[in-house]
Amino acid sequence: MSTEQGSRYIQPDYSLLGEEHVKAYRETNGETGYIWNGAPVLLLTTIGKKSGQPRTIPLIYAREGDKYILIASKGGAPEHPVWYRNLVKTPAVEIQVKEKIMKGRARTAEGAEREQLWQVATQVWPNYDQYKERTDRLIPVVVIEPVG
C-alpha cells in the first residue's frame, strides 16, 4: 500500500476487467471474480439509457444491513459512469452476488446517509477517498435494496 494525498491508496491489479470479469464471474458463480484486489464484487445489470438493452458491469460493493452500497466513482473521472446514468433513468436493476441473483431498486443516497455510507464503502475500498480528490463532482453513493 502506498500513500497518495494522505489516503490509503491501493494500486489495483487490472488483470480481470470488464466483459471478461463478468463472464468469469457468471461461469463460476463468483468463484472467480467475487474478490477483486481484496474487495468483494457484485455484478450490476442496468437497462441502457439509450439502447434499452441490459448492461452488466462488475463493481466493488459494501453492505449496510440488507442494502448493497455502490460508489459511482469512475476512478475520479470528471463525469458519472454510464451505469450510474442508466440506473438514474431506470432504477430497477439486477444484481448477482456469487450465485445469488436478485432484483433491486437503486437510489442515490443524500445528506447524512450519503456521508455515513461513504464511510462504510471506504472501509471496503479505501481508494474511494483518493478518487474523491481527483474530481470536482460529488461522487454518487448508490443504495440498492432487494425487491421481491
C-alpha positions in Angstrom: 0.0 0.0 0.0 1.3 3.4 -0.8 0.0 6.8 0.4 -1.3 9.3 -2.1 -2.5 12.7 -0.8 -2.9 11.3 2.7 -5.2 8.4 1.8 -4.8 4.6 1.9 -4.4 4.1 -1.9 -4.1 0.6 -3.1 -2.6 0.0 -6.6 -5.1 -2.3 -8.2 -4.3 -5.4 -10.3 -6.3 -4.9 -13.6 -5.8 -8.4 -14.9 -9.6 -9.1 -14.7 -11.8 -6.4 -16.1 -15.0 -5.6 -17.9 -16.7 -8.3 -20.0 -14.0 -10.8 -19.2 -14.7 -10.3 -15.4 -18.5 -10.6 -16.0 -18.0 -13.8 -18.0 -15.7 -15.4 -15.4 -18.0 -14.4 -12.5 -21.1 -15.8 -14.2 -19.5 -19.0 -15.3 -18.2 -19.8 -11.8 -21.0 -18.2 -9.7 -18.4 -15.7 -8.4 -15.7 -18.3 -7.5 -13.6 -16.3 -10.0 -14.1 -12.5 -9.7 -16.1 -12.2 -6.4 -12.9 -11.0 -4.7 -11.0 -8.4 -6.8 -8.0 -6.8 -5.2 -9.2 -7.9 -1.8 -12.6 -6.3 -2.2 -16.0 -8.1 -2.8 -17.6 -7.6 -6.2 -21.1 -8.0 -7.5 -22.5 -7.9 -11.0 -24.8 -5.0 -11.6 -27.2 -5.1 -14.6 -28.9 -1.9 -15.6 -31.0 -1.0 -18.6 -29.1 1.1 -21.1 -30.3 4.7 -21.1 -30.2 5.0 -24.9 -30.2 1.4 -26.1 -32.8 0.0 -23.7 -30.7 -3.2 -23.5 -29.4 -4.9 -20.4 -25.8 -3.8 -19.5 -23.8 -5.7 -16.9 -20.7 -4.4 -15.0 -18.6 -5.8 -12.1 -18.5 -3.4 -9.2 -17.0 -3.3 -5.7 -19.7 -3.1 -3.1 -20.3 -2.7 0.6 -23.2 -3.8 2.8 -25.3 -2.0 5.3 -27.9 -4.3 6.6 -29.8 -5.7 3.6 -28.7 -2.8 1.4 -25.9 -3.0 -1.2 -23.8 0.1 -1.4 -22.1 1.2 -4.7 -19.9 4.2 -5.3 -20.2 5.8 -8.8 -16.6 7.0 -8.7 -15.3 6.0 -12.2 -11.9 6.3 -10.6 -12.4 10.1 -10.0 -13.2 10.9 -13.6 -15.0 14.2 -14.2 -18.2 12.6 -15.4 -20.5 9.9 -13.8 -20.1 6.4 -15.0 -22.6 5.1 -17.7 -24.0 2.5 -15.3 -25.0 5.3 -12.9 -26.7 7.3 -15.6 -28.5 4.2 -16.6 -30.0 3.5 -13.2 -30.9 7.1 -12.6 -33.2 6.7 -15.7 -34.3 3.2 -14.8 -33.8 2.4 -11.1 -35.0 -1.2 -11.5 -31.8 -3.3 -11.6 -30.5 -6.8 -11.1 -27.5 -7.8 -9.0 -25.6 -11.0 -8.7 -23.6 -11.8 -5.6 -21.8 -15.0 -6.0 -24.5 -17.5 -7.2 -27.5 -15.4 -5.9 -29.3 -13.2 -8.4 -31.7 -10.6 -7.1 -33.9 -7.8 -8.4 -33.3 -4.5 -6.8 -34.3 -0.9 -6.8 -31.5 1.7 -6.9 -31.5 5.2 -5.4 -28.8 7.8 -4.7 -28.1 8.5 -1.1 -28.0 12.1 0.0 -27.0 14.2 3.0 -26.1 12.4 6.3 -27.0 9.0 4.8 -24.6 9.6 2.0 -21.8 10.6 4.3 -22.3 7.6 6.6 -22.4 5.1 3.6 -19.3 6.7 2.1 -17.5 5.8 5.3 -18.8 2.2 5.1 -17.7 1.9 1.5 -14.2 3.3 2.2 -13.7 0.5 4.7 -14.1 -1.9 1.9 -12.2 0.1 -0.8 -10.0 2.9 0.7 -9.2 4.2 -2.9 -12.6 6.0 -3.0 -11.1 8.7 -0.8 -8.4 9.2 -3.4 -10.9 9.2 -6.3 -12.8 12.0 -4.5 -9.6 14.1 -4.6 -9.3 13.7 -8.4 -12.7 15.2 -9.3 -14.8 18.3 -8.7 -18.1 16.3 -8.9 -19.8 14.9 -5.9 -19.4 11.2 -6.3 -22.8 9.5 -6.0 -23.3 6.8 -3.4 -25.9 4.3 -4.7 -28.1 2.2 -2.4 -29.6 -0.9 -3.9 -32.4 -2.5 -2.0 -33.5 -6.0 -3.0 -37.2 -6.3 -4.0 -39.5 -9.3 -4.4 
